[in-house]
Amino acid sequence: MTWSITMADMRQEGFEEGREEGISIGLERGAYQNKLETAKSMLSLGLPFDQIQLCTSLPLETVIELAQTK
C-alpha cells in the first residue's frame, strides 16, 4: 500500500486545523465576555462578590477589579 500525500493535502489539513482552533478560541473568548457581563449585572444589583464569583466561575480578583472599575 502506498500513501500519497501532496502539499495541497497538507495545506488543506493545516487550514482546517487552524480554522477549528480559531473557532474554539472565539467561543472561549465569547464565553468569557459573557461571564464578565453577567458579573457586571450582578454587581449592579449589589450582590456579594463571593456569590458573583460562585455563579460566574470568575476568579474573585476579577470580580473585585470589575467592581472597582464600575
matplotlib code that plots the C-alpha trace (Angstrom):
import matplotlib.pyplot as plt

x = [0.0, 1.4, 0.4, 0.5, 0.1, 0.5, 1.5, -2.1, -3.5, -1.1, -2.1, -5.8, -5.3, -3.4, -6.1, -8.8, -7.0, -6.3, -9.9, -11.1, -8.6, -9.8, -13.4, -12.6, -10.6, -13.5, -16.0, -13.8, -13.5, -17.2, -18.0, -15.5, -17.0, -20.5, -19.2, -17.9, -21.2, -23.1, -20.8, -21.3, -25.0, -24.8, -22.6, -25.2, -27.7, -25.4, -24.8, -21.8, -18.6, -18.4, -21.8, -20.9, -17.7, -19.6, -22.2, -19.8, -16.8, -14.6, -11.7, -12.6, -9.9, -11.6, -14.9, -13.2, -11.5, -14.8, -16.4, -13.6, -13.9, -17.7]
y = [0.0, 3.4, 6.6, 9.7, 12.9, 16.0, 19.5, 20.6, 17.9, 19.1, 22.7, 21.9, 19.9, 22.7, 25.2, 23.1, 22.6, 26.4, 27.2, 24.8, 26.3, 29.8, 28.9, 27.3, 30.4, 32.6, 30.6, 30.7, 34.5, 34.9, 32.8, 34.8, 38.1, 36.7, 35.9, 39.4, 41.0, 38.7, 39.7, 43.4, 43.0, 41.1, 43.9, 46.5, 44.6, 44.8, 41.1, 40.0, 39.3, 35.7, 35.0, 36.6, 34.5, 31.4, 32.0, 33.1, 30.9, 34.0, 34.5, 36.6, 39.0, 39.6, 40.3, 42.8, 44.5, 44.8, 46.4, 48.9, 49.9, 50.5]
z = [0.0, -1.0, 0.8, -1.4, 0.4, -1.6, -0.4, -1.3, 1.1, 3.8, 3.3, 3.4, 6.6, 8.2, 7.1, 8.6, 11.9, 12.0, 11.3, 14.1, 16.5, 15.6, 16.2, 19.5, 20.7, 19.6, 21.5, 24.6, 24.4, 23.9, 26.9, 29.0, 27.8, 28.7, 32.2, 32.6, 31.5, 33.9, 36.7, 35.9, 36.0, 39.3, 40.7, 39.7, 41.8, 44.8, 45.1, 47.3, 45.5, 46.6, 45.2, 41.9, 41.8, 42.5, 39.8, 37.1, 37.9, 37.5, 39.9, 42.9, 42.0, 38.6, 40.3, 42.6, 39.7, 37.9, 41.0, 41.2, 37.5, 37.7]

ax = plt.figure().add_subplot(projection="3d")
ax.plot(x, y, z, "-o")
ax.set_aspect("equal")
plt.show()
